[in-house]
Structures are given as structure tokens and as C-alpha cells.
């Protein structure tokens, strides 16, 4: 069974199993708990490639303040890979648990926080179970991927009083924070409209069509898995909540017909066994990458998950071309697009204000999930930011810089998560359940728009959605300076 869910274990079985006991993998948790110092305790559920950032942070950079007390996944092979990483880090090796033993893991290892880095479609199960068991939760984006699951999380957070954080690391990237700083300063006045266009190239973009993301039953498409990052940036930048969404989407590039147009005889099941691999520019060699081989190819016998499926196979049901319009509660309108087969990776965003215009572009470096490439890394000289007054010459700004993944944002965000005395943040970059919900509900609404061709109101999707704390923005009712009179030349247009 080529699925990220282990054969024979469906969602109903998983939820039922959360209330039963099972066997933990590895060392005895009681003995492990006695061997560590009293630091904040973290457990991670989901040991695919994304979890590694958190494990490395806990066991290296922040080891004086945090400890990893448990690992949990549906694939026991990947759990063991993560436990070996602990040994390599010189850290105590935490016990590993099957995903059906999630509640047993919490009862035995007593984490303060559960970090959720599983397949998007299961985030709600782990978030809800962890909060009901008395834990705070840190979740990878997206918070979840349907309105029903979002409602379940909002209701549980309110009922339990537990804290939920969604890790939107792009907020912390210095050049994106710089954009927020300019908007907060009022230099371009009140933002009236936004044009935001994100491009995924045919390395990173294609990779979503190989993996579990290519099926809406797991990811709900790139409107949720990828664009929730972008929608959160937009919501945070303008300091507003989305109200209404219009959208159209299609898949025209990653198709069987395009495989033939590229000169292939047909699509195939996967790269590892592809008879036309020598001819295909989208071929991925899992065996050639030590990281991908250990994490995926060597673990296939546990759950049947293929990391390298053909990007042209007909059963893919997500879009590769998406266009969205959003109207916000403060009157701002946004035109957004996401393209997954572009010639370059990155984005361009424009804010049109009552006093001028802010233009901001970032070109990102090539990235492949699970390899040593840097996720969200910025290409050399890849940031361009300028402010243009209504009448007057443009001002080009020197970009704020940072090092590492997501344009330097991961390090800043991890400091805030794991340091006991993180400094106050005037940009209010930490994101709670309401910000997480606001971002995914644009994607949920977009998917509904794809299917119906009709506008979708966010208020019709969930109840109890509150506006998160956003940093103060310029007044939308105060006086605006009159622009200089336009200069015209005599005798000409």
C-alpha cells in the first residue's frame, strides 16, 4: 500500500487506539526520565524530515534548557533513525513509540510540550489528544487542513485552556520582518491592496507531486500545505483577518499528457523502478542520497510509502496553478497566485498604500526535502526591497539579513521557543491557534472555490474564530498628507 498511513491502520483505528495501551520501542522510559536534568520536556510525533530541525535544536543548541523525552511515528524504522541521531548528538536516547501508543507515551514520559510534525491530515488528532492529556502543543504548519478539523482544534483549545503554537518561521526571517517594520512605520500609509505571487521551481515544486502531498486526502493540496505559509505572512503583514475568498485552480503541468509531450512513452509508478529514468529530467535517485536512502528507501518495508513517485501519474489530484482573491476585514484586498512549475523559486509582493508603494522580491535557493539543501534559503543578492512614494523617486533599502533556513527565520523562531527568557517582540511574530486557523481557512475557502466557482465567506467555515494579536498598524482614518503636485512638461504629453 503506497500510503503514509501504515497498511491496516486507518484513521478510525488510530483514534480508537489513542485510548489503549501498547508497547513502547527502545529503552525504558522511567529509567530515561531519571537520567536527565529538570529542563522543559518535549516529545515529537512524526519523525520524517521536518522533525529534524526540532530534534537538533533540543539536543544541541538548547540542550541546557530543553530535553527530548520521546519520539513517536507510524514507521518504526524512522523512529530508530531519529533515536540514532540522538546518540550521534551525544544526547540521552529517548524511547520510541508507535503512533497507536501516543497516549501511553504522554503518560510514561510526561512531556510539557508535544511537537507535531506528522502528515497534515493527522495534525488535529495529535493536537487534540495532547491538549486533552494536559500538554501544550507546538505544531508545524499548516495547523490542519479542513474546516471541521480546525473547529475541533479551536474547541479543544478553548475547553482545555492549553497553549497551542503554530510555527510560521517566515515571520521571523529578517527581510520579511523588515517588510512588516516598513508597513508599521506608516511610510506608505494605509495598505489598500496587495499583489502577492509565489513561484515554486521544477525542483522544489515537483517534489510535492512525488510525495504524500500529491493526494488531497492527506494534504488538501498546495493551498493548505504550502500556501498557508504565504497566507499567514499576508495576514500578519497587513494585520487583518480574511473575510471572503474567490479562487480558481487547475493541474496542467504534472500530468500524463505532459510526460508524453516531454518525449516519454508514459508515466510510471516511481523513479526507483522507472524504465525511462535516463530520459526524465524529473528523475530522483533515492539511493544516491544517504539522507533520503536512510529515511525513506530503507524504511519502505515498514509502511509501503514511496518517496519518489512519478510526478506525471494520473491519480494526482492536487492543483499546480492557483489564483486567489481575498478581502480582509479592514478593507484590504489581495490578489495571490501560486505556481508549482516555474523557472525560478521565490516570490514578489507589492503593497499599495495611501502614501506610496512597497515592492519586495526574494529569490530562494534550490531545495529538496530531506537532503542537505537549505529550506527557504535566499539566493545570493536575492532580496530586493524598495519604497516608492506617490510622487517622487523610489528608495531602495538594504535588506535585513540572517543565516540559515527560511532566510534566517528558523534560528530566531527557535530562540523564542526554547530559550527561557526570550526578549519581547514588537512585531508579535509568535502565532497561536487563531492565526493558524486564519491562514488555513483561506486555503479551505480556495479549495471550495475551485470546486464551486463561488465566493466563500470565512465566517461560514468555523465558529469562535478570534482575531490574533497583531502589531499596531497605521490608522486608517487619520489625515493623509497631500502629495506634491504632479510636474508636467510644456508642449508635450
N, C-alpha and C positions, 0 to 999 in steps of 0.2 A: 504493500500500500504506500503510494508516494504522497505522504502527508506529514505535516509537522506534528500531528497527533498520533500517538502510538496505536498500532492496529489493535482493535478490540476494546479501546478505551475512548468512548465518546464523551461529549460534554455532560450528559446526564449522569453517566457513571462517575465522572470526575467529581462533580458536585456532591454526589452521594458519598463518595469516598472521603471527602474532606471531613466527614464526621466520624470516621472509623480509624482504628489504629492500624499500623503496618510496621514494616521493618525498615530501620534506618541503615544506610550504607556507611561503611567505614568505621572510624573509631568511636568509642563510647562517648556520647555527648556529656554525661556527667563528669567524667574524668577530664574531658576537654575544658569544661566550664571552670573547673577548679584550677586549671593551669594558667589562666590568663588574668591580667590585671583588671580592675574595675573601670573600664572605659565604656563608652556608649557601644551598644551591641547591635550589630547589623546581620541580617540574613538576606541572601539573594535567591530569588526564584527566577529561573531562566538563565542557563549558562551558555547561551550562544555568544556570538562575537561581541554584542553590545555590553554584556555584563562586565567584560574585562576592565573597562575604564574604572568601574566602581571597586572591583576587587583589588586592582593595582593601587588605587588611591588609599583604600583602607589598610592594606598590608605594607605599604611603603611610605608615601608622603605623610599620611596622617595616622601612622601606627601608634603615636603617643596618645591619641585622642579617640581612636576607634578600634574595634576588633570585629573580625568576621567570624560569626559563631556557627553558621550553617549555609549549605548550598543545596538547591533543590531544582530538579529538572525531570522531564519525562524521559530523557535519554540518559541512562546510567553511564554511558561512555563519555559523554560531555561533562557530566559531574566529575568523573575521575580526572579528566583533563584539567578541570578547574582546581581540583584538590592537589594535583601535581604542581600547578602554578603556585599554590600557597607554599609548598615545600621549597620550590625554587626561590621564592621571595624570602625564605628564612622565617616564615611566619608559622604559628601553630596551624596544623592541617585540620580544617573544620570537618565535621561529619557531613556526609551527603545523604540526601533523602529523595525518594521517588516523589513525583508530583502528587500522587494519591495520598502521601503521608504528610501533606503540608501542615495540617493542624497538629499532628504529632511533633513535627519539627518545632513549631512555636512552643508547644507545651514543654518540650525537653530542653530546648536551648535558650528560651526566654529572651528573644531579641527585643530591643527597644524600637527598632525600625525594620521594616521589610522593604527591600528594594525589588521592584517588579520590572523585569526585562524579558518577559515572555512574548509569544506571539500576540499581536494586538487584540485578537478576538477573545483572549482569556484574561486580559488585564482586570476586568471587573470581578471575576471570580476570586482572584488572589487579593485584590484591594479590599473587597468586602469582607472576606474571611479573616484577613489580617486585622482589620479595624475591629471587627466583632470579637476577636481574640485579645484585644487590648493593645495592639501595636499601632504606632504611627507608620505612615507609608510614604515612600518615595517612588514615583512611577516614571518610567520612560514615557516620552510622548509616542503616540497620542494617548491621552487619558484612557480612552476606549474608542469604539468605532460605530456604535449605533445609539440612537436616542434612548432606547429602552435601557441599555446598559449604563448610559450616562445618568438617567434618572435613578437607577439603583444605587449608583455611587453617591450621588447628591443626597439621597435619602439616608443612606447609611452613615455618611459623614455627619449629617445633622443629628441623627439619632444617637450615635456613639460619642460624639464630641472629639473624635480623634483628628489628628492633623494629617493632611494629605498635601504632598508637594509634587508638582509635575516639572520635570527637568527640561525647561526650554533654554538650552545653552546658548542659542543665538542671541538672546537678550544681553548676555554677558560679553559677547565679542566686542572688543574696543571700538572698531569702526561702526558697528550698529548702535552701540551706546552713544557714540558721537552724534549720530543722526537724532537720537532721542534728545540729546542735550541741545542741539540746534533748535528742534521743534519746541522744546520747553522754554527756550530763551525768548521766543516771540520774534525772531529775526525775519521770518517770512509771514508773520501774523497768524491768523486763524487758518488752519488747514481746511480747505473746502473740498478738494478731491485728490485721489491717489491713483497713480498708474503703476502697477507692480507686475513685473513679468519675470518668471523664473525659468531658467533653462537647465535641463539635465542632458549631459552629452551621451554619446553612444557607448561609453564605458560604464559610467555610474548609472545612467538611465536604463540601459539594457539589463543591468543586473537585477532590477526589480522584476523583470519578466522571466528570470530564471528561477526565482525563489518562491516561497510561500506567498509573497506579496501579490503574485500574479492571479490569485483567486480571491474574489470578493468575500467568500465565506470566512477567510482568515484576516484580510486586510481592509476590506471595503474600498480598495483602490487607492490610488495616489492622492486623491482628495483628502483622505484621512491620514494615511501613513506618512506621506511626505508633506503635503500642503498644510497640515496642522501646525508645523513649524512656522510657515510663512504667514498663515492667518494670525497666529499669536503675535508675531512681530508687528503686523499691521495694527492689530487691536491695541497692543502696548504702545506703539509709536503714536497713534492718534488719541489714545486714552479714552476709548469708547467701546460700546457694546454693539455687535451686529444686530440688525433688526430684520432685514429682508434680503433674500438671496435669489438671483437669477443665474442659470448655468446651462451650458451645452458641453458635451464631451463626446469623443469618438476614439476608436482604435483603428488606425490606418497604416501604421508603420510596422509594428511587430505582429505580422500576420503570415499565414501560409502563402498567400499570393505574393507578398514582398520577398519571401525566400526564393521563390521562382524567378522574380524579377532580378534578384541578385545573382542568378545563374545556378542556384542549387536545384537538384531534382525535386526535393521536397523538404518539408520539416521533418524532424526526427525526435526521439524521446528525450535524449540528453547528450551533452557534449562527450562524456566519458566513453560512450559506445557509438558515437556518430560515424557513419561510413563516409561522410563528406567533410570531416573536420579540417582536412588540409585546404579546402576551398572556402571555408567560412571565416569571415573576419570577426565573428562574434563568438568564436570557439573559446571556451575556458578550460584550462588544463588543471584540474584539482590536484592531480598527483605531482605537479611541478611546484606547488606552493606548500612548504612544510606546514604552515599555519592552517590552510584550508584542508589539507590532507588529514591532519590530526583531528581537527574539529568536526569535519563533515564526512569525507570519504571513508575514513577508518571507522566511523560510527554508524554507517548506513544499516548494518545488520541489526541494530537495536530497534530502529523505528521506520526504516524504509524511506527516509527523507533524502531526496536527491537535491543537492545544492546547485547543480549545473544543468538544469533542464533547458530544452531548446526555447529560445526567445520567440520562435515563429510558430509554436504549436497552436492548434486551433482551439483548445479548451481554455486558453487565457480569456478572462472576462473583465479585465480592467482596461481603462482608457489610457491612451498615450498622448492625447491632445485635449486640453481642458481650458475653458474660458468661463470666468465667473464675474458677476457684478454683485457688489454688496452695498447696502445702505445702512449707515450707522445711526445710533440714537441721538447723536449730536449734529446730524445733517451731513456728515462727510459721506461721499460716495467713492467706491473703489472699483477699478477695473483690474482684474487679476487674470493671469494666464500661466499655465504650466505645460511645458513641452518636454517629453522624455526622449527625444532623439535629435538633440540639437548639435550644432557644430562647436559650441563651447559651453562650459559649465559655470553657472553663476546667475546673477540677476541684475536687473536695473529697476529702480523705483524712483518715482517723481512725486513730490508733494507740491500742490498748487495752493498758495495761500493768499490772503488779502494784501500782503505787502511784498510778495515775491514767490520765488520757486526754489525748491531744494531738489537737486539731482544727485543720485547716489548709485554707483555701479560697483559690483565686486565680481571679479573673475576668480573662480575657485580652481584649485589644482585637481588632477585626476585622482579618483578614489574608487577602490573596490573593497566592499565589506569583507572583513575577516582577514585582510592582509596588512602588511606594514605601511600601506599608504595612509596619509593623514586625512581623516574625515573632515570635510568643511574647510580644509586648508586653503589659504589665499595665495594665488599665484604672485610671483614677483611683480611689483608695481601694479598689482591687480585691483587697487582701490582708487576710485575717482569720486570725489565729492565736491560739489560747488553750489553756491547760493547766488541766485540771480534776482536782484530787486526788480520791481515792476518796470522801472525805467532807470537804467544805469548799467555799468559794466558788471560782469559776473565776478565772483570772488571764489577762487579755488582754494580749498582747505587742505592742509597737511593732515593725512589720515592718522587717527589714533591707532596704535599698533599693539599687537600681542603675539605670543608664540604658542604653537601647538594646534590641536584640533579645534574645529569650529572657530577659526580665526582668533584663537587665544581665549575663547569664551569658556571652554571646559575648565581650565585652571581657576579662573575667577569664581565660577559656579561651585566647584568642588571645595574651594576655600570656605565659601559661605555655608556649605552643607556640613563639612566635617570639623572646621575649627570651632572651638567652644566660645570664642569671643570675636566673631566676625564683625567687622565695622558696619555702622549704619550705612544704608544705601539710599541716596536721594532719588535714584531712578526707580526704586521699588521693583527690582528685577525678579525677586522670588515669586513663584507662581503657585496658586492654590487650586482647589477643585473648580472654582468658578472660572478662573482664567483657562484652565484645561478644558472645561466644558465649552466656553465661548469659542475656542479655536476649533474643536472637533465638530461643533454644531454647524459651522459654516460648511464644512465638508459633507456632513449628513444632508444638509439642505441642498447642496450642489448635486449630490447623487440623486436626490428626489427630483431635482430639476432636470437632470439628464433623462430620467425615465418619463417624466410627465410633460416637460416643456413649459411648466408653470412656475411662477414665483413661489417661494416658500418663506413663511414667517418663522423666525426662531422661537417666538413665544408659543407657537403651535407644537413644538417638538418636546419640550420639557416644562415642568413647573418648578418653582423655587430657585430659579437661576438668579443670583445676585451679581451686581457689578463688583468685580475685584478692586482692590486698592491700586489705583494708578497714580503716578506722579502728577502734580499740578501742571495744567496746560494753560496757555494764554486765554484770557477772557474772550468769549465770542460775542459780547455785547458792547464792549468799550469802544471809544473813539479810535479811528484809524487815520494815520497821517495822510494827507492828500499827496499823491505822487507828483513829482515835478512835471511841469508842462512839457508835452512832447515837442521835440525840436523838429522842424520841417525845413527843407531846403526850398529856396525860392526857385520858381520856374521848373519844377520837376515834381514827380510823384513821390 
